[in-house]
Amino acid sequence: MITVLIADDHKLFRQGMVAMLGEAKNIKVIGEAADGYETLELLAELEPKVLLLDIEMPIIDGFEVLKRLKKAKLNTKVLVLTMHSSAEFIKNIVKAGAAGYLKKDSDKQLLLNAIQDVHNKGNYYPPDTTYLVLQSLQERNKGELISPREKEVVILISEGMTTKEIAEKLFLSKHTIESHRQNILLKLDLKNSAELVKYAIKRGWV
């Protein structure tokens, strides 16, 4: 049985989803949340296998939910349901850790298929978004190659600190900091510190 939590600030939409999914034999809705804070509470309490998540919610938005869910290391897979379809939006939800994406005006069978794919296969994205998803996953995976210490160095570089200042702050040699910088550039396939700063900003590190 695939247990599902629905997170959306529109009550009528949630009720419609509950009614629709109630007809599926292998899917069970075990909770509803009207805002991001309530979503996080129910995730911890119920540990659903799939979260149907709206991004635009009050108190805490969907991106923050994805961020905190990742830190909590729960096994819940997230299928984002939204009306947004821009390339930038899709890239952002992939980078944030969503396992799938579906537009809210999709039909019932597509929704059921998406939930089952996210649960059984680990992801679901419409065929016309494949390139964007692959590109974003590559960028996300690059970021995961960065160690906590290297990330700390990136953040300090982004704040405008010199190699000497970073070395003094972290109690390391200038040579070590420079080695970190070169390794980071290599891992991320970037050319210089300016590109590194842009990368850090894009990922929300600074």
N, C-alpha and C positions, 0 to 999 in steps of 0.2 A: 504494500500500500504506500502510495506517495503522499506524504502529509504536506499540506500547503498552508502558508500564511499569506494573507492578502494585505498589502499596505498601500492605501490610497486615501486621500482626504475627502473624496466624494462618496457619501454613503450609498447613493443610488447605484453607483458603479460597483461598489463592493457587493451590494445585494445581488446585482445582476451576475457577478462572477460566481458568487456562492451558489445561486440557482443553476447556473450553467455547469459548473464543475460537479454539482451534486448528482448529475446524471451519469457521470463517469464511474465505472466500476472499480478502477484502481487508483482513484484520486480522492483524498479526503481533506476538506478545508478544516483546519483545527484552530484558526484564529483570524481576527481582523484588527488592523491598526489604522488610526486616522491621522497619525503624525509620525515623524521620525523617532521621537523619544519613545512613544508607545511601541513602535516597531522593534527598537532595541530591547526593550523590556520583555516583549513576547518572544523574541528570538532566543534570549537567554533562558526563558522559562519553558518554552515549548520545543525548542530545537527542531523546527520543521525541516523536511528534506529539501523543500523548494520555497523560496520567497518570491512572490510576485510583487515587484516594487515599482512604485511611481517615483520619479525623480523630484518633481516639484511638490514638496510637502511642507507643512508648517513646522516650526520649532527647530527641527533638524532635517535638512533635505536628504534626498536619496544618495547623493555623492558622499555625504558624511556617514550615512548608514553603511555604505559599502566599505568605507575606510575603517570604521570601527569593527565591522564584522570580520574584516581581514585580520585585524589585530587580535580579535577574540579567538580566532582559529577554530570557529565552528565549522561543521561539515555542510551547512546549508548552502545550496546553490541558488544564485540570484538570477531571475529572469526579469529584466526591466520591461515594463509595459508603459508606453509613452506615445505621444503624438509627434515627438521630434524625430526627424529623419536625416538631419544634416550630417555630412561626413565628419565634421569636428565633434559633434555630439556622440556619434557611434564610437569614434576613437577614444573619447574621454571615458565612456562607460566601460570599454574593454580594459583600458589602463587602470581604471578604478577597481577592477576585479569582477565585473559582471560575467556570468556564464552564458548569458543569452540576452537577446533583444527582440521585441515584437511590438509592432504598432497596435494601438488600442482599437483601430478599426478593422483588425484582422478577423477572419471568421472563426467559428467555434472549433472546427477540426484542426485548424492551424495552431490554435492555442493549446489544444490537447497534445498535439504532436510536439510542440515546443517544450511543454512541461515534461513530457516523457523523455525527450532527447536530453534536456538539461540534467535530468535525474539519472538516466541510464548511460548516456554517452559523455556527460560532463559539459556539454555546450550546445547552444542552438543560435544560429544567426541566419537570416534570410540569404539565399544564394547571391543576390545582388550586392551584398555587403562583404562578401568573402575577401576581396582584396584589402579593404579597409581594416578588417579584423586581423588578417595576417600581418599587415604592416604594424598595427598597434601592438599585437602580441610580441612581435620582434623587438619593438621599442621597450615594452614592459619587461621582457626577459633580459634585455641589456641592463636595465636598471637594477634587476635582482642580482646581477653579477657583482654589484658594488658592495663592498663590506661596510659595516657600520663606521669604521674609522675613515674609510675613503669618503663616505657620505659626509662625514663631519668636515673633512678637508674641503669638499666641494662647497658646502654651505659657507665656510669661512672665506673661500675665494670669492664666492658670490657677494659676500658682504664687503668686498673691496680690500681685504687684508693682504699684506704682502707675504712672501714666503717666510721671511724672518719673523714677522708678527705671528704667523700661524705656528711656526716652530716653537716660539716662546710660549704661546698659549697652551700648546699640547705637550710641552716639555719633550720635544723631539728635535733632531738636528735638521738644519736646512736641507741637507742632502736627502734625508728621509722624506721630507715633505715634497721635494721636487720629484722623487721617485714615485710617490703616491700620485702626484699630478700626472706624470707621464703614463702610469699604469691605467689611470682612470680614462684618460684620453684614448688610449689603445682599446680598452674594453668597450667604450661607447662609440668608437670610430669617429671621434671628433678631432678637429685640427688645432684648436687653441683655447685659451681660457675664456674668450668672449663667447664661443660656441658652448662651452661648459656652463657658463652663467645662464645662457638662454635655456639650456636643457634643464637646469635646476629649477628655473622659474616655471617652465612648462610642466614639470612634475609636481610643483607645489612644495618643493623643499625649502624655498625662501619666500 
